[in-house]
Amino acid sequence: MVHPADPAPLALAPSTSQSSPLVDFRAASAVQWRHDFVAGEISAVELTTTAVTAATAHAELGAFIHLDPESALLRAAEIDQVRRAVLDSRTGAARSAAMQELAARAPLLGLPTAFKDLVDVAGMPTTRGTAALAASIPAHDDPLARRVHMSGMISIGKTQVPEFGLPCYSENELAPAARNPLAPERTAGGSTGGGAAAVAAGMLPLAPGSDGGGSVRIPAAACGLIGLKPGRGRLPDDERRSSVRNLAVAGPIARTAEDAALLFDVMAGHRFRPGPAPEDLPAGPALRRVRQALHQGMDQLSIGVITESPFSPELDIVLAESAVLALEQGLSLLEQRGHILQGSSHCTGAEAFWPPDYHRHFQALWTTPLGELDPPAEQLAAMAPLTRYFIELAKSRPEQQTRESIAALEDFADDPEAFMGPWDVLATPMLAYAPPEIGWFASLTPEENYREQCRFTPYSSVVNVMGLPAINVPTHTDAEGLSWSIQLIGRTGSEEQLLALAATMTQA
């Protein structure tokens, strides 16, 4: 198999702005920025200015499809007024109590963020990454955006996505492609590629994403970040259907597991409670679980190790040496922390672990919604070749074949607890090879483009089919500075456990 050449990583240009004392958000964790804001050591205007300045200075990375600094700074100024009104007139114990209450009611108050351009944010254009449809300017936030904004976060713009969020690389005809901060000639992944690029480059401390086949985990893996895909129906603003047709969920992207837990607690609608020490800000259950694991360790877990891809043998899946090293190093970290590792063959025997003919069945599931569209000829012509291919493929597929494929996947995903067998967690590689150069996927024929995306991401979509939670954990950096990861798949409701496990694996 021939893949694009591996260019040397390019250094990010430093910000030239002198309007903020901060370089970017990599100087500290989101947890620390949160504390500093509530304590009055930094203002929301300074934090928002830092985000906008970094986004502008690194515009060549294509992280944003739209920036709205004016509205963001106005909102930041309002939040600063609220913080001053609540805290500045108080001293001593009264001030500490007010800080606790403020941080519990608005856990991410003052921190900037951005939603991918598939999510409606009031007053900002939503393009869905396509030139085929006119952008809409919604009057109201989508439920997820509303929840995150209610936590006090400030949206500075919309991040880059592929057309309709379909491919695993974030390129479209509307704006520059989302580039990987670790190697800007390469893709940042997709479909939350812009969000991952923004976090990895220090433009944002945190980014909410969505994942229908790997769209949080893939860009997180490409950019060296933590990316959590919650289980189906776990978040209150996700669709609740238990069907495999309901693939997409929302999840956090962050530089650390602790930061990801902080955002997950907000996205999950968890209550933030005071910490054990008076100086601790209130935390949700995921953040508390992570901190407990970091300080006290975790109970022993049984880890099943799977290297076979569900796309095999229909597709030839070849793992790069660094992908294998990342898996091995991740497993070594788990073993060092006292967990028990076992290959899946110990329990499945000669049986295949994944369902037969998964590649054909998933392609039917993935493309079926597009077959229900009937766009005018001029709209169809303006869509990307891959999108047109998916639409034509879905429309030409016999209805009986579609029903059989979906029924086969429903049967496979019917009992995820039984699927997990004796294991608490399943471990797989994440990406099969290095993120390709910008434009490489699109240079292929649509049919081969889709097949190559499956080869690139051979372990992610099946987790969406199962409806289980999974997390991407960076475990290896190669000689070129590219990051490589392991994927951990958990039982239903184990998101907090996965975050804690990732925290212990990445603990310095």
C-alpha positions in Angstrom: 0.0 0.0 0.0 1.4 3.4 -0.9 0.7 6.3 1.4 1.7 10.0 1.1 5.3 10.9 1.9 6.2 11.9 5.4 7.2 15.5 5.4 9.2 17.0 8.3 7.0 18.9 10.8 6.8 22.6 10.4 7.2 24.9 13.4 4.2 27.1 14.3 4.8 30.8 13.9 4.8 32.6 17.2 2.1 35.1 17.9 3.1 38.7 17.1 0.4 40.3 19.1 1.3 42.3 22.2 -2.3 42.8 23.4 -2.2 39.9 25.8 0.6 38.6 28.2 -0.3 35.0 27.3 1.2 33.2 24.3 -1.5 30.5 24.1 -3.5 28.0 26.2 -0.7 25.4 26.3 0.9 27.3 29.1 -1.5 25.7 31.6 -4.4 23.3 31.8 -8.0 24.3 31.4 -8.5 23.3 35.1 -5.8 25.9 36.0 -7.2 28.6 33.7 -10.6 28.0 35.4 -9.1 28.5 38.8 -7.2 31.6 37.8 -10.3 33.2 36.4 -12.5 32.5 39.4 -9.6 33.7 41.7 -9.5 37.0 39.8 -5.9 36.4 38.5 -7.0 36.7 34.9 -10.1 38.2 33.2 -12.5 36.7 30.7 -11.5 39.5 28.3 -7.8 38.5 28.6 -8.7 34.8 28.0 -10.9 35.6 25.1 -8.3 38.0 23.6 -5.7 35.2 23.9 -8.0 32.8 22.0 -8.8 35.3 19.2 -5.1 36.4 19.0 -3.9 32.8 18.7 -6.6 31.9 16.2 -5.6 34.9 14.0 -1.9 34.4 14.4 -2.2 30.7 13.3 -4.8 31.3 10.6 -2.7 29.2 8.3 -3.8 26.1 10.3 -7.4 26.5 9.0 -8.9 25.7 12.4 -11.7 28.2 12.1 -14.2 28.7 9.3 -15.7 31.7 11.1 -14.4 34.0 13.9 -16.6 36.5 15.8 -14.2 38.4 18.1 -16.5 41.3 18.7 -19.4 39.3 20.1 -17.0 37.1 22.1 -15.3 40.1 23.7 -18.6 41.7 24.6 -19.7 38.5 26.3 -16.4 38.3 28.1 -16.8 41.9 29.4 -20.2 41.0 30.7 -18.8 37.9 32.4 -16.1 40.0 34.0 -18.7 42.4 35.4 -20.6 39.4 36.9 -17.4 38.1 38.5 -16.6 41.5 40.0 -20.1 42.0 41.3 -20.1 38.6 43.0 -16.6 38.6 44.4 -14.9 42.0 44.7 -17.0 43.2 47.5 -16.3 40.2 49.6 -13.3 39.2 51.7 -12.1 36.2 53.7 -14.6 33.3 54.2 -17.4 35.2 52.4 -15.3 35.6 49.3 -14.3 31.9 49.3 -17.9 30.8 49.7 -18.9 33.1 46.8 -16.1 31.7 44.6 -17.3 28.1 45.4 -20.9 29.0 44.5 -19.9 30.8 41.3 -17.8 27.9 40.1 -20.5 25.4 40.9 -23.2 27.3 39.0 -21.0 28.2 36.0 -18.1 25.6 36.0 -16.4 26.9 32.9 -17.1 30.6 33.4 -14.9 32.9 31.4 -13.2 30.2 29.3 -13.3 30.5 25.5 -14.3 27.7 23.1 -15.8 27.1 19.7 -18.2 24.6 18.2 -17.7 22.7 14.9 -19.6 24.2 12.0 -22.3 21.4 12.2 -23.7 22.9 15.4 -26.0 25.9 15.5 -24.8 28.8 17.6 -27.1 31.7 17.8 -26.0 34.6 15.6 -23.2 32.7 13.9 -23.4 31.3 10.4 -23.8 27.5 10.1 -22.4 26.2 6.8 -22.1 22.4 7.6 -19.0 22.6 5.5 -20.8 22.7 2.2 -20.9 25.2 -0.7 -24.1 23.5 -2.0 -26.3 25.2 0.6 -26.6 28.8 1.7 -25.3 29.3 5.3 -28.0 29.8 7.9 -27.8 32.2 10.8 -29.8 30.6 13.6 -31.6 32.6 16.3 -31.1 29.9 18.9 -28.3 27.6 20.1 -28.5 23.9 19.6 -29.1 22.1 22.9 -25.5 21.2 23.4 -24.3 24.7 22.6 -26.8 26.1 25.0 -25.7 23.8 27.8 -22.0 24.7 27.3 -22.8 28.4 27.1 -24.8 28.1 30.3 -21.6 26.8 32.0 -20.1 30.2 31.2 -18.0 29.3 28.2 -17.6 32.0 25.4 -17.8 31.0 21.7 -15.3 32.8 19.6 -16.3 31.3 16.3 -17.0 28.0 14.4 -14.4 25.4 13.6 -13.6 23.8 10.3 -15.4 20.6 9.3 -15.7 18.4 6.1 -18.8 18.6 4.1 -21.8 17.5 6.3 -19.2 16.0 8.6 -18.9 12.9 6.5 -15.1 12.3 5.9 -12.4 11.8 8.5 -10.4 14.8 7.2 -11.6 18.4 7.5 -11.4 19.9 4.0 -14.1 21.7 2.0 -14.6 24.4 -0.7 -15.5 27.2 1.8 -12.3 27.8 3.7 -8.7 26.5 4.1 -8.4 22.9 5.3 -7.8 22.2 9.0 -4.1 21.4 9.3 -2.3 19.4 11.9 -0.3 21.6 14.3 2.2 18.7 14.8 2.9 18.7 11.0 1.0 21.4 9.1 1.3 19.6 5.7 -0.9 16.9 7.2 -4.6 16.7 7.9 -5.9 17.4 11.5 -8.4 14.6 10.9 -12.2 15.0 11.0 -14.8 15.7 11.4 -13.9 17.7 14.5 -10.6 18.6 12.8 -10.8 22.3 13.3 -11.6 21.9 17.0 -8.7 19.5 17.5 -6.3 21.8 15.6 -7.4 24.7 17.7 -6.8 22.9 21.0 -3.5 21.3 19.9 -2.2 24.7 18.7 -3.2 26.5 21.9 -6.0 28.6 20.4 -8.6 27.0 22.8 -8.3 25.3 26.1 -11.1 22.9 25.3 -13.4 22.0 22.4 -16.7 20.1 22.3 -17.0 17.8 19.4 -19.3 15.1 17.9 -18.5 11.5 16.9 -20.5 9.5 14.5 -17.8 7.1 13.3 -14.7 8.5 15.1 -15.0 12.2 14.6 -13.8 13.1 18.1 -11.2 10.2 18.5 -9.7 10.5 15.0 -8.7 14.2 15.1 -7.7 13.8 18.8 -5.4 11.0 17.7 -4.0 12.9 14.7 -3.2 16.0 16.9 -2.0 14.2 20.1 -5.0 14.9 22.3 -7.5 13.2 24.6 -10.8 12.6 22.8 -13.7 10.9 24.6 -16.7 9.4 22.7 -19.5 8.8 25.2 -21.9 5.9 24.9 -25.1 6.2 23.0 -27.7 8.2 25.0 -25.3 9.1 27.8 -25.4 12.8 27.3 -28.8 14.5 27.8 -28.6 16.5 24.5 -27.8 13.5 22.3 -30.5 11.6 20.5 -31.9 8.8 22.7 -32.7 6.1 20.1 -31.0 2.8 20.8 -30.9 1.8 17.1 -27.5 1.5 15.2 -29.0 4.3 13.0 -28.2 6.6 15.9 -24.4 6.8 15.5 -23.5 10.3 16.6 -22.8 11.5 20.1 -21.1 14.6 21.5 -17.8 14.4 23.4 -14.8 16.5 24.7 -11.4 17.1 23.1 -8.7 18.3 25.5 -5.0 18.2 26.1 -5.3 16.3 29.4 -7.7 13.7 30.7 -8.5 16.0 33.7 -9.5 18.8 31.2 -11.6 16.3 29.2 -13.3 15.2 32.4 -14.1 18.9 33.3 -15.8 19.4 29.9 -17.5 16.0 30.0 -19.1 16.9 33.4 -20.6 20.0 31.8 -21.7 18.3 28.7 -23.3 15.5 30.8 -25.2 18.0 32.9 -23.5 16.8 36.1 -23.7 18.7 39.3 -20.5 20.3 40.5 -19.9 19.8 44.3 -17.2 21.3 46.6 -13.9 19.5 46.8 -12.4 18.0 50.0 -10.1 21.1 50.5 -11.5 24.6 50.9 -9.3 25.9 48.1 -10.6 23.2 45.7 -13.2 24.5 43.2 -16.3 22.4 42.8 -16.0 19.3 40.6 -18.3 17.0 38.8 -18.2 13.2 39.2 -15.9 12.6 36.2 -13.3 15.2 37.4 -13.5 13.7 40.9 -13.0 10.2 39.6 -9.9 11.4 37.6 -8.4 13.1 40.6 -9.0 10.1 42.8 -7.3 7.9 40.3 -4.3 10.2 40.1 -3.9 10.3 43.8 -4.9 6.8 44.9 -4.7 4.7 41.7 -7.5 2.5 40.4 -8.9 -1.0 41.0 -7.4 -3.7 38.9 -9.2 -4.0 35.5 -9.2 -6.8 32.9 -8.1 -5.5 29.5 -8.9 -7.4 26.3 -6.5 -6.6 23.5 -7.7 -6.7 19.9 -5.6 -6.0 16.8 -8.0 -7.5 14.2 -10.0 -4.8 12.5 -13.7 -5.3 11.7 -13.0 -4.2 8.2 -10.8 -7.3 7.6 -10.6 -9.3 5.5 -12.7 -7.2 3.1 -10.0 -4.5 3.3 -6.3 -5.0 3.7 -5.5 -3.3 7.0 -1.8 -2.6 7.4 -0.6 -1.0 10.7 2.4 1.4 10.6 5.3 0.5 12.9 4.4 3.5 15.1 0.8 2.4 15.4 2.0 -0.9 16.7 4.5 0.8 19.1 1.7 3.1 20.4 -0.4 0.0 21.2 2.5 -1.8 22.8 3.5 1.3 24.9 -0.1 1.8 25.9 -0.5 -1.8 27.0 2.8 -1.5 28.9 1.5 1.5 30.8 -1.7 -0.4 31.7 0.3 -3.4 32.9 2.6 -1.2 35.0 -0.5 0.1 36.7 -1.6 -3.3 37.7 -4.2 -4.1 35.1 -4.5 -7.6 33.6 -4.0 -7.9 29.8 -5.4 -10.7 27.7 -5.7 -11.2 23.9 -9.3 -11.7 22.6 -8.4 -15.1 21.2 -8.3 -16.4 24.8 -12.1 -16.1 24.9 -13.3 -16.3 21.3 -11.2 -19.2 20.2 -11.4 -19.7 16.5 -14.4 -17.4 16.1 -14.0 -14.0 14.5 -14.4 -11.2 17.1 -16.2 -8.8 14.8 -19.3 -9.5 12.7 -18.8 -10.9 9.2 -19.0 -8.5 6.2 -18.8 -5.5 8.4 -17.3 -3.3 5.7 -20.3 -3.7 3.4 -22.9 -3.4 6.2 -21.4 -0.3 7.7 -21.1 1.4 4.3 -24.9 0.8 3.9 -25.6 2.2 7.3 -23.3 5.2 6.9 -24.8 6.2 3.5 -28.4 5.4 3.9 -29.5 8.8 5.2 -28.0 10.4 2.2 -30.1 8.3 -0.1 -33.2 9.9 1.4 -32.1 13.3 0.1 -33.3 14.6 -3.3 -31.2 17.7 -3.9 -31.8 19.8 -7.0 -29.3 19.3 -9.8 -27.4 22.5 -9.1 -27.0 21.6 -5.4 -25.8 18.1 -6.2 -23.3 19.5 -8.7 -21.9 21.8 -6.0 -21.3 19.0 -3.5 -17.9 17.3 -3.1 -17.4 14.2 -5.3 -17.4 11.9 -2.2 -20.8 13.3 -1.1 -22.2 12.7 -4.6 -20.8 9.2 -4.6 -22.4 8.4 -1.2 -25.8 9.8 -2.5 -25.6 7.8 -5.7 -24.5 4.7 -3.9 -27.4 4.9 -1.4 -30.0 5.5 -4.1 -28.8 2.6 -6.2 -28.6 0.1 -3.4 -31.6 -2.3 -3.3 -33.8 -1.5 -0.4 -33.7 -5.2 0.7 -29.9 -5.1 0.9 -30.0 -2.0 3.0 -32.5 -3.6 5.4 -30.4 -6.7 5.7 -27.2 -4.7 6.4 -28.8 -2.7 9.1 -30.5 -5.7 10.6 -27.1 -7.5 10.7 -25.6 -4.6 12.6 -28.6 -4.3 14.9 -28.1 -8.0 15.8 -24.4 -7.5 16.4 -25.0 -4.5 18.6 -28.0 -6.0 20.4 -26.2 -6.9 23.7 -23.1 -4.7 24.2 -22.5 -6.1 27.7 -22.3 -9.7 26.3 -20.0 -8.4 23.5 -17.6 -7.1 26.2 -17.3 -10.6 27.5 -15.1 -11.0 30.6 -13.3 -7.7 30.0 -13.8 -4.3 31.7 -12.0 -2.6 28.8 -11.0 -3.5 25.3 -7.8 -2.0 23.8 -7.2 -1.5 20.1 -4.9 0.6 18.0 -6.4 3.9 16.9 -5.0 5.1 13.5 -3.4 2.6 11.2 -1.0 5.1 9.6 0.1 8.7 9.9 -2.4 11.5 9.0 -2.0 12.0 5.2 -1.1 15.2 3.5 -3.8 17.8 2.9 -5.6 17.0 -0.3 -4.5 13.4 -0.5 -7.8 11.7 0.3 -9.7 14.1 -2.1 -7.2 13.3 -4.9 -8.5 9.7 -4.9 -11.5 8.4 -6.7 -14.5 8.6 -4.4 -14.7 4.8 -4.1 -11.0 4.5 -3.2 -11.3 7.6 -1.0 -13.9 6.0 1.2 -12.0 2.7 1.3 -8.8 4.5 2.3 -10.5 6.3 5.1 -11.6 2.9 6.4 -8.0 1.7 6.2 -6.8 4.8 8.0 -9.4 4.5 10.8 -10.0 0.8 11.1 -11.2 0.6 14.7 -13.4 3.6 15.3 -16.8 3.2 13.6 -17.6 -0.2 15.1 -17.7 1.5 18.6 -20.4 3.8 17.3 -22.4 0.9 16.0 -22.1 -0.8 19.4 -23.1 2.4 21.2 -20.2 2.0 23.7 -17.9 4.6 25.1 -14.3 4.9 24.0 -11.4 7.2 24.5 -8.3 8.0 22.5 -5.1 8.2 24.6 -1.8 9.4 23.1 1.0 7.0 24.1 3.9 7.4 21.6 5.6 10.3 19.7 7.7 9.3 16.7 10.9 10.8 15.4 9.0 13.3 13.3 7.0 14.6 16.3 3.8 12.9 15.2 1.6 11.5 18.0 0.2 7.9 18.0 -2.5 6.6 20.3 -4.3 3.6 21.8 -8.1 3.3 21.8 -9.8 2.1 25.0 -13.4 0.8 24.7 -15.5 0.6 27.9 -18.7 -0.9 29.1 -22.0 1.0 29.0 -21.8 3.9 31.5 -18.0 3.7 32.0 -17.0 7.1 30.7 -15.7 8.3 34.1 -13.6 5.1 34.3 -12.1 5.6 30.9 -11.2 9.2 31.7 -9.6 8.0 34.9 -7.7 5.3 33.1 -6.4 7.8 30.5 -5.3 10.1 33.3 -3.2 7.4 35.0 -1.7 6.4 31.7 -0.6 10.0 30.9 0.4 10.9 34.4 3.8 12.5 34.4 
